[in-house]
Amino acid sequence: MAEANAIYLSSFFSEGDILIEQTVPSFYNMIHALTGRIVTNHLPGVKAEPIIDAVLRRERVSPTVVGDGVAMPHARIEGIDRPYLALGVYPAGIPSAETDKPVRLVFLLLVPEHQPARYLQILRALANLLREPGAADRLAAMTDPEEIIRFLRRSEMKLPEYICAGDLMTPNPDSLSANAPLGGALDSIMTGDKVEIPIVDDEGRLVGAVDTHALLGCFIPKGLRKLFPGAKSDLDSNMEALANRMREAHRIRVRDAMNTDVSTCRIDTPAREIAADLAERNAVKTYVLDKDGHLIGVIPLAQFFRRILRD
């Protein structure tokens, strides 16, 4: 029985919001057609072009192909009073640069500007619905909107009550073994934009993290300023000694440099608790662990802000 105050996924779409297209459209034409369905069915008098532009701008920032032939383009729209959802089914598949598998299901989601977390709740509900093996393939093979509606409503998917770590995290982050040479951490930082790298044991359990400050502390001894008398030749000599020390990073193990006091959470930890912990620790990211302490995701602070405030 449905709960009186619950919000269900099925409340955001109807048969008229489903488009089944046998030809392969361009990405723009696909967004145009799905937006047109929402505007025609629910937003009389509203112009579609500004909405299309908003969706395309969001897609340029970060493509929304989520895998298994599914894409979930979305945008926050000023002036609408509730979320709207349209579904495009493309059996022939739309080629995508983000995945080898053509996109056959496109869920277009429009959410009000003043509901920053609602799209995350709806996307999580959709992901949960399609998590069953073969679900996306069965849905993409359907040719009748009524059949699709029955499939999507079969479990009356309830929207989650709050945004949690699972909605915000990047799954399966890169990590280093605690027994690895410190040079691996140094290479990761020099070749990318990482400022902190998670460290795991042989079973994949998080045991700490190495950040740029920890690395610097390993290579620069206390009182280094006293080593610089000021002459350029002396400075060059000391910097060469520092460079040599960094080149010998293979002799130091990650476990000897890592910080064990890091921010962690579970996949169902509410976003508000994550924000509080990041602030209290002055941390740059939080790590998502399963019940046994295995590392399953990461939420960098910048990503936390982006998902809550801009996506």
PyMOL commands that set and color helices and strands:
alter all, ss='L'
color gray80, all
select helices_A, chain A and resi 9-12+15-17+27-42+48-61+118-130+135-140+145-153+165-168+182-191+212-219+224-227+232-247+249-251+254-256+271-281+301-309
alter helices_A, ss='H'
color red, helices_A
select strands_A, chain A and resi 18-20+65-67+70-71+74-77+84-94+103-112+170-171+176-177+196-200+206-211+264-266+285-289+295-300
alter strands_A, ss='S'
color yellow, strands_A
deselect
rebuild
show_as cartoon
